[in-house]
Amino acid sequence: MGMTAVASWLSLGEGSTPLVPARRISLACELHLKCEGLNPTGSFKDRGMVVAVERAAQSGARAVVCASTGNTAASAAAYAARAGL
């Protein structure tokens, strides 16, 4: 699923996080670790939240709500603020 113009506008730069070779823990194979902590709010949750907030904005929502005290809440707050919700 490609990003729409709204989602592109909502983007805070999530995604495109680097793959780092994990040479010290990969003896019999080539292993890479995805550095999701480099997303805008420090979590992989940003990848889905931009889509969720886009859908909320498209449906006319005036706010978004989530039950979280952690990464999901931080991501929701960041993207909702960006969307003006």
Secondary structure by P-SEA (a helix, b strand, c coil): ccccaaaaaaccccccbbbbbcccccccbbbbbbccccccccccaaaaaaaaaaaaaaacccccccccccaaaaaaaaaaaaacc
